[in-house]
Amino acid sequence: MPGKAGDNRVREHRRLVGLTQAQLATAGQVSRQSIVSVERGDYAPSVYLALRLAAALGTTVETLFPLPEHVEESA
């Protein structure tokens, strides 16, 4: 189902850059369990955490957490 919290690319990018969950957690200043929850889609990170994760993974928040195609722009 597009648009749910689990539709993120954190795990994919973490693996691409060769970080463990623990290393990403340290970079994001959160627990490893928080990273597990984000990767599973059980937890939607705050803007601040999303920014820290994107920086640690060398990408953008928009790349890690894409909006579903069916979201309409607000006027």
C-alpha positions in Angstrom: 0.0 0.0 0.0 1.7 3.2 -1.1 2.0 6.0 1.4 2.3 4.0 4.6 5.2 4.6 6.9 7.0 1.4 5.6 7.4 2.9 2.2 10.9 4.2 2.9 14.3 3.5 1.6 16.4 3.8 4.7 17.4 0.1 4.8 18.3 0.1 1.1 20.5 3.2 1.5 22.1 2.1 4.7 23.2 -1.1 3.0 24.4 0.7 0.0 26.8 2.8 2.1 27.8 -0.1 4.2 26.5 1.0 7.6 25.1 -1.2 10.3 21.9 -0.3 12.1 24.1 0.6 15.1 26.3 2.9 13.1 23.3 4.6 11.6 21.7 4.9 15.0 24.9 6.6 16.4 24.9 9.0 13.4 21.2 9.8 13.9 21.6 10.1 17.7 19.0 7.5 18.4 18.9 3.9 19.6 19.4 1.0 17.2 15.8 -0.1 18.0 14.6 3.3 16.6 16.4 2.5 13.3 14.9 -1.0 13.2 11.4 0.6 13.7 12.0 3.2 11.0 13.2 0.6 8.5 10.2 -1.6 9.2 7.8 1.3 8.9 6.6 1.0 12.4 7.8 4.5 13.3 7.8 7.7 11.2 10.8 9.8 12.2 10.6 13.4 13.1 11.8 15.9 10.6 15.1 16.3 12.6 15.8 12.6 12.6 14.9 12.3 8.9 17.4 15.1 8.2 20.1 13.4 10.3 19.5 10.0 8.6 19.7 11.6 5.2 22.9 13.4 6.0 24.5 10.2 7.4 23.5 8.3 4.3 24.6 11.0 1.9 21.2 11.5 0.3 18.0 13.6 0.8 15.0 13.2 3.0 12.9 13.1 -0.2 14.9 10.1 -1.5 14.6 8.2 1.8 10.9 9.0 2.3 9.3 9.5 -1.1 5.7 10.8 -1.2 3.2 8.5 -2.8 2.3 9.4 -6.3 -1.4 9.9 -5.5 -0.8 12.7 -3.0 -2.4 15.9 -4.3 -0.6 19.2 -3.9 -2.2 21.7 -1.5 -3.3 24.9 -3.0 
